[in-house]
Amino acid sequence: MPSMRLTILGSGSNLHPTRAAAGYLVRTDRTFLLDFGPRTLMNLLKTGADRHRITHILFSHFHADHFADFIPFFFDAAYYSQQLGKREGLTIIGPRGTKRLFNVIVKTFPGFSSAQFRLTIREVADRSFRIGRTRITPRTVVHSQRLHCLGYRIQYGKKVLAYSGDATYCEGLLKLCRKADVAVLDCSFPANRPGRGHMHAEDCGRIAQEAGITRLILSHFYPIADRYDVTRQAERWFSGQITRGRDLLTVRV
């Protein structure tokens, strides 16, 4: 039976003192990333995964804590392709605005445009596509009024992984998580100290229970979330398995 593995590269937020920001390594028949925030590149190296075999990066949105490590990653990939060896093509996938942003990055940063591999940039929204034998369904979620924001549903064989990106409780997120084996949800805040534009622990539990998922992984913690028992708060709504995410945690879906 095909297996899918998820490794959390970053379970924190932009300037969390002990956690890298948002980033997740997914291994199915292909190796790809969900978001690529600050300090996640160093954790990617710690996993032992070959960074030059990463063929796709899927971005949920473009706040810096979700994509900043793309810059050193691509600089390294361009240098490698010019000086050290052949690299497979790279596809960047994201919401509206992806093409405009990454075309500017590639044209502006010195050395980027001389990469010796094919770079493909795609914008997606609410329609499924495939990476190899892996089915990906992006779903629009509510986070920032000024940005198109996505979560991703990943199906490989009979297993389903859902990733919220940054999101609030919304219909799009419920659809994304429906009957997922594992859901990684934005738990930026404790329920007693909520913040704007993100879920708190009870929101995550509510989504998990209403969507009928099997295992909930809480992640994307702001520092204040680490001061409270967010797992217990999520348990007020969700009766299934709950894991408090941490950097470099690997889960078989």
C-alpha positions as CSV (number, residue, x, y, z in Angstrom):
1,M,0.0,0.0,0.0
2,P,1.4,3.5,-0.9
3,S,2.6,5.4,2.2
4,M,2.8,9.1,2.8
5,R,5.1,10.8,5.3
6,L,4.9,14.3,6.7
7,T,7.8,16.0,8.4
8,I,7.2,19.3,10.2
9,L,10.1,21.6,9.3
10,G,8.6,24.5,11.2
11,S,5.8,24.5,13.8
12,G,6.2,28.1,14.9
13,S,5.7,31.6,13.5
14,N,7.9,34.4,12.2
15,L,10.1,35.2,15.2
16,H,9.3,32.3,17.6
17,P,12.3,31.8,19.9
18,T,12.4,28.0,19.7
19,R,10.5,27.0,16.6
20,A,11.1,27.5,12.9
21,A,8.3,29.2,11.0
22,A,5.8,27.4,8.7
23,G,7.1,24.6,6.5
24,Y,6.3,20.9,5.9
25,L,8.0,18.2,3.9
26,V,5.7,15.7,2.2
27,R,7.0,12.4,0.8
28,T,4.8,10.3,-1.4
29,D,5.9,9.1,-4.9
30,R,7.3,12.6,-5.1
31,T,9.1,14.9,-2.6
32,F,7.6,18.3,-2.2
33,L,7.1,21.2,0.3
34,L,4.1,22.9,1.8
35,D,5.3,26.5,2.6
36,F,8.9,27.4,3.3
37,G,9.2,29.9,6.1
38,P,12.3,31.3,7.9
39,R,14.6,28.7,9.4
40,T,12.9,25.7,7.7
41,L,15.7,25.2,5.2
42,M,18.1,24.2,8.0
43,N,15.6,21.8,9.3
44,L,15.1,20.4,5.8
45,L,18.9,19.6,5.7
46,K,18.6,17.8,9.1
47,T,16.0,15.4,7.7
48,G,18.5,14.0,5.3
49,A,16.2,14.5,2.3
50,D,17.9,15.5,-0.9
51,R,16.9,19.1,-1.5
52,H,17.8,18.8,-5.2
53,R,15.1,16.1,-5.6
54,I,12.3,18.5,-4.5
55,T,10.3,19.1,-7.6
56,H,7.3,21.1,-6.2
57,I,6.8,23.8,-3.6
58,L,3.2,24.6,-2.7
59,F,2.6,27.9,-1.0
60,S,-0.5,28.7,1.0
61,H,0.0,32.5,0.8
62,F,2.8,35.0,0.8
63,H,3.3,36.4,4.3
64,A,7.0,36.2,4.9
65,D,6.8,33.5,7.6
66,H,5.5,31.1,4.9
67,F,8.0,31.6,2.1
68,A,11.2,33.5,3.1
69,D,13.5,30.5,3.0
70,F,12.7,30.1,-0.7
71,I,15.3,32.7,-1.3
72,P,18.4,30.9,0.0
73,F,16.9,27.6,-1.3
74,F,16.6,28.8,-4.9
75,F,20.0,30.6,-4.7
76,D,21.6,27.2,-3.7
77,A,19.7,25.4,-6.4
78,A,20.8,27.8,-9.1
79,Y,24.4,27.6,-8.0
80,Y,24.2,23.8,-7.9
81,S,22.8,23.5,-11.4
82,Q,25.5,25.8,-12.8
83,Q,28.5,24.4,-11.0
84,L,27.9,21.0,-9.5
85,G,25.3,18.9,-11.2
86,K,22.1,18.4,-13.0
87,R,18.8,19.2,-11.2
88,E,15.3,18.3,-12.0
89,G,12.9,21.1,-12.9
90,L,11.1,23.0,-10.1
91,T,7.4,23.9,-10.0
92,I,6.1,26.7,-7.7
93,I,2.4,26.5,-7.0
94,G,0.3,29.0,-5.1
95,P,-2.7,31.3,-5.0
96,R,-3.4,34.4,-7.1
97,G,-0.4,36.6,-7.2
98,T,2.2,33.8,-7.3
99,K,3.3,34.5,-10.9
100,R,3.8,38.2,-10.3
101,L,5.7,37.7,-7.1
102,F,8.1,35.0,-8.3
103,N,8.7,36.4,-11.7
104,V,10.0,39.6,-9.9
105,I,12.1,37.5,-7.5
106,V,13.7,35.5,-10.3
107,K,14.4,38.5,-12.4
108,T,15.6,40.7,-9.6
109,F,17.9,38.6,-7.3
110,P,21.4,38.2,-8.8
111,G,22.1,34.8,-10.1
112,F,18.5,33.5,-10.1
113,S,17.8,33.9,-13.8
114,S,20.8,31.8,-14.7
115,A,19.5,28.6,-13.1
116,Q,20.1,25.7,-15.4
117,F,16.8,23.9,-14.9
118,R,13.2,24.6,-15.9
119,L,11.2,26.7,-13.5
120,T,7.4,26.5,-13.8
121,I,5.1,28.9,-11.8
122,R,1.4,28.0,-11.5
123,E,-1.6,29.7,-9.8
124,V,-4.3,27.4,-8.5
125,A,-7.7,27.7,-6.8
126,D,-10.2,25.1,-5.9
127,R,-9.5,22.6,-8.6
128,S,-7.6,19.3,-8.2
129,F,-4.4,18.4,-10.0
130,R,-1.8,15.7,-9.7
131,I,1.9,15.6,-8.9
132,G,2.9,12.1,-10.1
133,R,0.4,9.7,-8.4
134,T,-0.4,12.2,-5.7
135,R,-3.7,14.1,-6.0
136,I,-3.7,17.7,-4.7
137,T,-6.8,19.8,-4.0
138,P,-6.3,23.4,-3.1
139,R,-9.1,25.1,-1.3
140,T,-9.6,28.8,-0.7
141,V,-9.6,29.7,3.1
142,V,-10.2,32.8,5.0
143,H,-7.1,34.5,6.6
144,S,-6.3,38.0,5.2
145,Q,-8.7,40.2,3.3
146,R,-5.9,41.4,1.1
147,L,-4.6,38.0,0.1
148,H,-5.9,34.9,-1.7
149,C,-5.1,32.2,0.8
150,L,-5.1,28.4,0.3
151,G,-5.1,25.2,2.2
152,Y,-4.2,21.9,0.6
153,R,-5.7,18.4,0.6
154,I,-3.3,15.7,-0.4
155,Q,-4.4,12.2,-1.3
156,Y,-2.0,9.4,-2.0
157,G,-3.5,5.9,-2.3
158,K,-6.3,5.8,0.2
159,K,-4.7,8.2,2.7
160,V,-5.5,11.9,3.0
161,L,-3.5,14.8,4.6
162,A,-5.0,18.2,5.0
163,Y,-3.0,21.4,5.6
164,S,-4.8,24.6,6.6
165,G,-2.1,27.1,5.9
166,D,-3.1,30.2,7.9
167,A,-6.9,30.2,8.3
168,T,-9.9,31.0,10.4
169,Y,-12.9,28.7,10.9
170,C,-14.6,28.7,7.5
171,E,-16.5,26.5,5.1
172,G,-13.5,26.1,2.8
173,L,-11.5,24.6,5.7
174,L,-14.2,22.2,6.7
175,K,-14.4,20.9,3.1
176,L,-10.6,20.7,3.0
177,C,-10.5,18.5,6.1
178,R,-13.5,16.3,5.5
179,K,-12.6,12.7,6.6
180,A,-8.9,13.4,6.5
181,D,-6.6,10.9,8.1
182,V,-4.4,13.7,9.4
183,A,-5.1,17.4,9.5
184,V,-2.4,20.0,10.3
185,L,-4.2,23.1,11.5
186,D,-3.2,26.7,12.3
187,C,-3.2,26.9,16.1
188,S,-1.6,30.3,16.5
189,F,-3.3,31.1,19.8
190,P,-4.7,29.6,23.0
191,A,-8.5,29.8,23.3
192,N,-8.3,32.2,26.2
193,R,-6.0,34.6,24.2
194,P,-7.4,34.6,20.6
195,G,-5.9,36.7,17.8
196,R,-7.1,38.0,14.5
197,G,-6.8,36.1,11.2
198,H,-5.9,32.8,12.8
199,M,-7.5,29.9,14.7
200,H,-7.1,29.2,18.4
201,A,-7.0,25.7,19.9
202,E,-10.8,25.3,20.3
203,D,-11.3,26.4,16.7
204,C,-8.9,23.6,15.7
205,G,-10.8,21.1,17.8
206,R,-14.1,22.2,16.4
207,I,-12.9,21.9,12.8
208,A,-11.5,18.4,13.5
209,Q,-14.7,17.2,15.1
210,E,-17.1,18.6,12.5
211,A,-14.9,17.4,9.6
212,G,-14.6,13.9,11.0
213,I,-10.8,13.7,10.8
214,T,-8.8,10.9,12.5
215,R,-5.8,12.7,13.8
216,L,-5.3,16.4,14.5
217,I,-1.9,18.0,14.5
218,L,-1.7,21.5,16.1
219,S,1.0,23.7,14.6
220,H,2.0,27.3,13.6
221,F,2.2,28.4,17.2
222,Y,2.8,32.0,18.2
223,P,4.9,32.2,21.4
224,I,1.9,32.8,23.6
225,A,0.4,29.4,22.5
226,D,3.3,27.6,24.2
227,R,2.4,29.1,27.5
228,Y,-1.0,27.2,27.6
229,D,-2.2,23.6,27.3
230,V,-3.6,24.0,23.8
231,T,-4.0,20.2,23.5
232,R,-6.5,20.2,26.4
233,Q,-8.3,23.2,24.9
234,A,-8.7,21.4,21.6
235,E,-10.0,18.3,23.4
236,R,-13.1,20.3,24.5
237,W,-14.3,19.8,21.0
238,F,-12.4,16.9,19.4
239,S,-12.5,13.4,20.8
240,G,-9.9,11.9,18.4
241,Q,-6.1,11.8,18.6
242,I,-4.4,15.2,19.0
243,T,-0.6,15.9,18.6
244,R,1.1,19.1,19.5
245,G,3.4,19.7,16.6
246,R,7.1,20.2,16.9
247,D,10.0,20.8,14.5
248,L,11.3,17.6,12.8
249,L,8.3,15.5,14.0
250,T,7.7,12.9,11.3
251,V,4.2,11.3,10.9
252,R,3.2,8.4,8.7
253,V,-0.2,9.2,7.3
